[in-house]
Amino acid sequence: MAGGLNGRNVLNALEPLPEMTAVLYREPPFQYPEAVSAEGSWITDARGQRYLDMSGGAAVSCVGHGHPTVVQAIRQQLDTMAFAHTAFFTNTPQEALAERLRGRIGDDNARVYFSSGGSEANETALKLAWQYQRAVGEASRQVVISREHSYHGNTFGTLSVSGNPGRRRASAAPLLDWPRIPPCYPLREQAGDESLAQYAQRSAEALEQAILEAGPGNVAAFICEPVVGSSLGVVAPPQGYLARVRDICDRYGVLWIADEIMCGSGRTGTWFAFEQLGPQPDIVTLAKGIGGGYVPLAATVLNGRIAEVLEAGGFAHGHTYVGHATACAAGLAVQTVFDEENLLERAAMNGRHLAALLNDRFGQHPNVAEVRGMGMFHGLELVADRETLAGFHDRPGIATDIRRAAMTEGLVCYPGSITVSGATVPHIMLAPPLTATVDELAEGVDRLARALARVLQSGNHS
Ligand SMILES: Cc1ncc(COP(=O)(O)O)c(C=O)c1O
């Protein structure tokens, strides 16, 4: 992967470690370029190479890097009171941020539980569901149904409900084996003789089937991402799917948990993605964009019905940094930036622009099966054969190749892959800062095209 491309100065990203380091990296034995500064949509490394951040890391940097409003709010909170344990005190930032999120969900009785990351937010949601069911006399409801090709976190609980075979295998942990239903994935699952609306209903009915098989009295909750992010390359369900999910959950007393850790926080052009897709979930989880990458911050938002029950009987849970004052101050400042810079409207508008750029560039590409997404959240699914949708039989590491080629082009994007009929089907997730300019979006699409050309032409086997 090292070396020049068309005479450009390129980066030797992710090469084997030249020397020992004290850090256990995510993917040893590779080393990573050292990020030393970041501003707006750009990250610069120690060698001066600039990267256009077209995935916000992993749908994190919604207000861009180095935003002065957020930086200033953090400084101010540090000067005032960085932390006071919420087992003893509440604090103004967590109260104010909870109020803002309650306003966003439009339920005056909703409650918010703050934690530090997506896995914690989902773990909290699972415990809320179990403890709620027990409190209402349904202690046998312990099973949580989820979907294939999903990722809800890396703790035992959240990995147990994740349908990501690679991550489950890699953890080598004794996970709970609960039912998983197929995702709503029209490109590959909609039958030829079926309308999109019919497919949406059929796909949701898999949930009813799974509840009946598990025994309706045993199921506590169903968890899904309203728009699947990195596990499938940004797949939104057709209208009707989530409404049917809601109906089925209601019919069988099952709580619906919407994991909006990637697709929420304004990414799709509304604060919550579900606002555009169907009715309200019982519990919604947020992370990544809620703190914008400035601090570790996550939130589990529960509706008034669950809150009332748990406030009466108590919620047995907790982490040291629940409701951390400085983290919540940063989250509050992110909310301010959304309001002051009209980021929801901009996400919707620039998202349409991004969609047009991607469709122009890749809509007819022989190796792109689909360009899809909502707002500033888009995905490309790549195939070896566009007609048959067959994946790459001899390139299990193609997603890694794409990530490295993109970094070589000075681009951060988020590739992943699934396996279909034994072949690797890669996808690329794009989630740029909602503050990105149209020129930056165009530049990002150019860089992505160059990176893809490099990977597809090289036939580089991993
Ligand atoms: C949809 C979704 N849920 C949960 C998580 C876990 O979040 P974290 O890595 O912050 O624990 C992720 C992380 O990528 C995610 O994409």
The ligand as a Gaussian input file, in Angstrom:
#p B3LYP/6-31G(d) Opt

LIG

0 1
 C      -25.521000       1.570000      16.130000
 C      -24.478000       1.468000      17.190000
 N      -24.838000       1.121000      18.427000
 C      -23.934000       1.026000      19.417000
 C      -22.591000       1.277000      19.190000
 C      -21.596000       1.156000      20.310000
 O      -21.134000       2.420000      20.657000
 P      -19.730000       2.612000      21.408000
 O      -18.672000       2.178000      20.465000
 O      -19.706000       4.075000      21.720000
 O      -19.787000       1.783000      22.644000
 C      -22.180000       1.630000      17.920000
 C      -20.751000       1.889000      17.656000
 O      -20.308000       1.982000      16.548000
 C      -23.147000       1.713000      16.893000
 O      -22.795000       2.043000      15.648000

